[in-house]
Amino acid sequence: MRGFILSLNILFSILSYAQLNQKLKIFEPELQRFKMMMDADTSNLSRVLSDDLIYIHSNALEENKPNHIDNIGSKKLQYQMMDIEESNFKTIGKITLTNGVVHVKGILNGNAFEVRLRYTAVYMKQKKEWKLLRWQSTKIT
């Protein structure tokens, strides 16, 4: 019975993402990265982040790849929800630029937060895989 319920949850998650993908123009590696961040899946997250990552949060906190991975892995920063409201992307050769709005809920240093962010991200294809190179977000109301 547990296996059946787990299978249903997985199926509904996949269908939910598929429906979201049909409504918005979403860059699939970005959607996968958001899921890795919510799951605190640091081993896969490490794989999809460029070694040259610069991640600028809406509160002006700037992280490099090791900082970002450590903050998520240590649960200093916990992403509980990342709901994409707007999304667009443009690929030019080995670079993909994304921008949009994401509604985020989480916990930072033990304090709950909820924000809507307008963001821009830059991905670079490295060894046949898209890696996040830059992220910058701004709080919106």
Residue frames as qw, qx, qy, qz and C-alpha x, y, z in Angstrom:
[[0.000, 0.884, 0.468, 0.000, 0.00, 0.00, 0.00],
 [0.310, -0.783, 0.108, 0.529, 2.81, 2.42, 0.87],
 [0.412, -0.119, 0.606, 0.670, 4.45, 1.70, -2.46],
 [0.206, 0.631, 0.666, 0.341, 1.21, 2.48, -4.27],
 [0.136, -0.940, -0.252, 0.188, 0.78, 5.79, -2.43],
 [0.402, -0.582, 0.340, 0.620, 4.41, 6.71, -3.08],
 [0.381, 0.185, 0.682, 0.596, 3.95, 5.89, -6.77],
 [0.089, 0.824, 0.539, 0.154, 0.85, 8.10, -6.90],
 [0.269, -0.872, -0.018, 0.408, 2.73, 10.98, -5.25],
 [0.417, -0.314, 0.524, 0.673, 5.55, 10.67, -7.76],
 [0.289, 0.462, 0.703, 0.457, 3.09, 10.52, -10.66],
 [0.029, -0.919, -0.391, 0.041, 1.23, 13.62, -9.43],
 [0.356, -0.722, 0.193, 0.562, 4.53, 15.48, -9.01],
 [0.388, -0.036, 0.642, 0.661, 5.56, 14.62, -12.56],
 [0.161, 0.669, 0.654, 0.314, 2.15, 15.63, -13.95],
 [0.185, -0.909, -0.220, 0.302, 2.24, 18.87, -11.97],
 [0.348, -0.533, 0.387, 0.667, 5.65, 19.75, -13.41],
 [0.327, 0.238, 0.726, 0.557, 4.48, 18.77, -16.91],
 [0.061, 0.837, 0.537, 0.087, 1.43, 21.03, -16.60],
 [0.265, -0.839, 0.029, 0.474, 3.58, 23.88, -15.32],
 [0.414, -0.260, 0.564, 0.666, 5.96, 23.36, -18.21],
 [0.277, 0.517, 0.694, 0.417, 3.09, 23.62, -20.74],
 [0.058, -0.927, -0.364, 0.070, 1.89, 26.95, -19.31],
 [0.188, -0.915, 0.241, 0.262, 5.31, 28.60, -18.98],
 [0.724, 0.589, -0.311, 0.180, 8.42, 28.62, -21.10],
 [0.633, -0.703, 0.322, -0.036, 10.68, 26.96, -18.53],
 [0.409, 0.609, -0.678, 0.054, 14.30, 25.97, -19.02],
 [0.906, -0.219, -0.338, -0.132, 14.21, 22.36, -17.79],
 [0.635, 0.115, -0.510, 0.568, 17.65, 22.42, -16.07],
 [0.109, -0.381, 0.291, -0.871, 16.42, 25.37, -14.00],
 [0.772, -0.322, -0.130, -0.532, 13.32, 23.46, -12.90],
 [0.882, -0.048, -0.433, 0.178, 15.50, 20.49, -11.95],
 [0.373, 0.288, -0.450, 0.759, 17.90, 22.75, -10.02],
 [0.424, -0.431, 0.139, -0.785, 15.04, 24.29, -8.03],
 [0.905, -0.246, -0.242, -0.250, 13.90, 20.77, -7.09],
 [0.743, 0.120, -0.464, 0.467, 17.45, 19.83, -6.02],
 [0.052, 0.394, -0.351, 0.848, 17.56, 22.96, -3.84],
 [0.664, -0.382, 0.021, -0.643, 14.22, 22.10, -2.18],
 [0.959, -0.121, -0.252, -0.038, 15.36, 18.50, -1.63],
 [0.356, -0.814, 0.458, 0.026, 18.77, 19.68, -0.31],
 [0.950, 0.184, 0.189, 0.169, 20.26, 17.27, -2.87],
 [0.151, -0.885, 0.320, 0.301, 23.75, 18.73, -2.65],
 [0.570, -0.209, 0.679, 0.413, 25.53, 15.99, -4.60],
 [0.463, 0.556, 0.596, 0.349, 23.39, 16.56, -7.71],
 [0.028, 0.984, 0.141, -0.106, 23.26, 20.29, -7.08],
 [0.423, -0.663, 0.420, 0.453, 27.05, 20.39, -7.02],
 [0.560, 0.131, 0.682, 0.452, 27.07, 18.71, -10.43],
 [0.297, 0.728, 0.521, 0.331, 24.82, 21.39, -12.03],
 [0.160, -0.968, -0.012, 0.196, 26.58, 24.44, -10.57],
 [0.621, 0.660, -0.221, 0.361, 29.56, 25.90, -12.37],
 [0.710, -0.252, -0.279, 0.596, 32.81, 26.03, -10.43],
 [0.238, 0.154, 0.021, 0.959, 32.74, 29.76, -11.30],
 [0.221, -0.705, -0.647, -0.190, 29.28, 30.30, -9.79],
 [0.034, 0.048, -0.310, 0.949, 28.34, 33.70, -8.40],
 [0.270, -0.569, -0.758, -0.168, 24.96, 33.51, -6.65],
 [0.009, 0.131, -0.251, 0.959, 23.55, 36.83, -5.46],
 [0.113, -0.523, -0.829, 0.161, 20.49, 36.54, -3.22],
 [0.044, -0.789, -0.395, -0.469, 17.77, 39.17, -2.96],
 [0.508, -0.846, -0.102, 0.130, 19.24, 40.29, 0.39],
 [0.268, 0.886, -0.374, 0.063, 22.58, 41.02, -1.40],
 [0.700, -0.444, 0.555, 0.067, 24.28, 37.94, 0.10],
 [0.583, 0.625, -0.467, -0.225, 26.83, 36.74, -2.45],
 [0.812, -0.291, 0.506, -0.016, 27.90, 33.10, -2.56],
 [0.276, 0.498, -0.746, -0.345, 30.32, 31.08, -4.61],
 [0.742, 0.008, -0.600, -0.300, 29.73, 27.39, -5.34],
 [0.450, -0.013, -0.795, 0.406, 31.20, 25.99, -2.09],
 [0.157, -0.001, 0.434, -0.887, 29.29, 28.57, 0.02],
 [0.627, 0.011, -0.210, -0.750, 26.01, 27.86, -1.75],
 [0.708, -0.003, -0.700, -0.095, 26.36, 24.07, -1.44],
 [0.314, 0.013, -0.731, 0.606, 27.40, 24.35, 2.22],
 [0.299, -0.034, 0.278, -0.912, 24.53, 26.67, 3.17],
 [0.754, -0.014, -0.301, -0.584, 21.98, 24.28, 1.67],
 [0.693, 0.071, -0.711, 0.093, 23.67, 21.09, 2.90],
 [0.224, 0.038, -0.671, 0.705, 24.04, 22.40, 6.47],
 [0.173, -0.678, -0.708, -0.093, 20.36, 23.48, 6.46],
 [0.183, -0.349, -0.170, 0.903, 21.40, 27.06, 7.21],
 [0.388, 0.287, -0.207, -0.851, 19.26, 27.79, 4.15],
 [0.318, 0.205, 0.925, -0.021, 16.27, 25.51, 3.55],
 [0.337, 0.093, -0.371, -0.860, 14.08, 25.93, 0.50],
 [0.400, 0.198, 0.814, -0.372, 10.59, 24.57, 1.17],
 [0.532, 0.663, 0.524, -0.056, 8.83, 25.88, -1.95],
 [0.130, -0.394, 0.389, 0.823, 9.98, 27.39, -5.23],
 [0.473, 0.595, 0.642, -0.097, 6.90, 28.09, -7.35],
 [0.262, -0.058, 0.424, 0.865, 7.66, 29.53, -10.78],
 [0.295, 0.683, 0.462, -0.483, 5.11, 32.22, -11.70],
 [0.513, 0.827, -0.106, -0.207, 6.80, 33.65, -14.80],
 [0.655, -0.366, 0.541, 0.380, 9.61, 32.19, -16.84],
 [0.655, 0.746, -0.072, -0.098, 11.40, 32.82, -20.12],
 [0.637, -0.463, 0.451, 0.420, 14.69, 31.75, -21.56],
 [0.580, 0.781, -0.182, -0.143, 16.88, 32.36, -24.58],
 [0.823, -0.257, 0.374, 0.341, 19.68, 30.08, -25.68],
 [0.418, 0.865, -0.263, -0.093, 22.56, 31.47, -27.72],
 [0.506, 0.508, -0.679, 0.158, 25.15, 28.82, -28.47],
 [0.589, -0.091, -0.735, 0.323, 26.46, 27.42, -25.18],
 [0.006, -0.024, -0.454, 0.891, 24.80, 30.13, -23.05],
 [0.241, -0.600, -0.695, -0.314, 21.19, 30.20, -21.84],
 [0.042, -0.152, 0.308, -0.938, 19.76, 33.29, -20.18],
 [0.291, -0.537, -0.785, -0.104, 16.68, 32.84, -18.02],
 [0.076, -0.130, 0.310, -0.939, 14.50, 35.31, -16.22],
 [0.438, -0.454, -0.692, -0.351, 11.23, 35.17, -14.40],
 [0.415, -0.508, 0.303, -0.692, 9.39, 35.39, -11.12],
 [0.589, -0.083, -0.798, 0.098, 9.55, 32.70, -8.45],
 [0.579, -0.637, 0.069, -0.504, 7.62, 32.52, -5.18],
 [0.556, 0.245, -0.715, 0.346, 9.92, 31.11, -2.51],
 [0.671, -0.656, 0.074, -0.338, 9.29, 29.87, 1.02],
 [0.760, 0.197, -0.521, 0.336, 12.02, 28.65, 3.29],
 [0.643, -0.752, -0.062, 0.134, 14.06, 29.02, 6.44],
 [0.513, 0.615, -0.295, 0.521, 17.25, 31.07, 6.75],
 [0.202, 0.313, -0.621, 0.690, 19.22, 30.77, 9.98],
 [0.101, -0.296, -0.859, 0.404, 16.16, 29.34, 11.73],
 [0.248, 0.447, 0.257, -0.820, 13.85, 32.14, 10.56],
 [0.489, 0.498, 0.705, 0.128, 11.00, 31.44, 8.15],
 [0.052, 0.446, -0.204, -0.870, 10.77, 33.62, 5.07],
 [0.513, 0.544, 0.656, 0.098, 8.46, 34.01, 2.10],
 [0.012, -0.608, 0.214, 0.764, 9.34, 36.18, -0.89],
 [0.720, 0.622, 0.305, 0.051, 8.51, 36.69, -4.53],
 [0.421, -0.540, 0.396, 0.612, 11.65, 37.20, -6.57],
 [0.653, 0.746, -0.054, -0.114, 12.32, 38.54, -10.03],
 [0.669, -0.470, 0.478, 0.319, 15.46, 36.79, -11.18],
 [0.605, 0.696, -0.354, -0.157, 18.00, 36.47, -13.95],
 [0.776, -0.362, 0.498, 0.137, 20.18, 33.42, -14.34],
 [0.447, 0.685, -0.514, -0.261, 22.95, 32.49, -16.76],
 [0.900, -0.128, 0.417, 0.010, 23.66, 28.88, -17.64],
 [0.240, 0.685, -0.615, -0.307, 26.64, 27.61, -19.63],
 [0.985, 0.110, -0.057, -0.121, 26.85, 24.26, -21.35],
 [0.064, -0.697, 0.712, -0.063, 29.96, 22.48, -20.06],
 [0.038, -0.203, 0.978, 0.029, 30.75, 18.90, -21.05],
 [0.306, -0.256, -0.785, -0.474, 27.22, 18.35, -22.45],
 [0.336, -0.593, -0.694, 0.232, 25.52, 19.56, -19.26],
 [0.039, -0.783, -0.128, -0.608, 23.95, 22.92, -18.40],
 [0.552, -0.296, -0.490, 0.606, 25.55, 24.50, -15.34],
 [0.135, -0.953, -0.267, -0.042, 24.43, 27.58, -13.47],
 [0.582, 0.282, -0.117, 0.754, 27.07, 30.28, -13.85],
 [0.019, 0.125, -0.234, 0.964, 25.27, 33.34, -12.41],
 [0.248, -0.645, -0.717, -0.091, 22.12, 34.08, -10.40],
 [0.071, 0.009, -0.279, 0.958, 20.76, 37.40, -9.22],
 [0.198, -0.608, -0.744, -0.193, 17.34, 38.10, -7.72],
 [0.061, -0.201, 0.185, -0.960, 15.38, 41.05, -6.42],
 [0.079, 0.404, 0.813, -0.412, 12.42, 40.99, -4.01],
 [0.194, -0.241, -0.388, -0.868, 9.11, 42.13, -5.47],
 [0.342, 0.115, 0.610, -0.706, 5.67, 42.65, -3.96]]
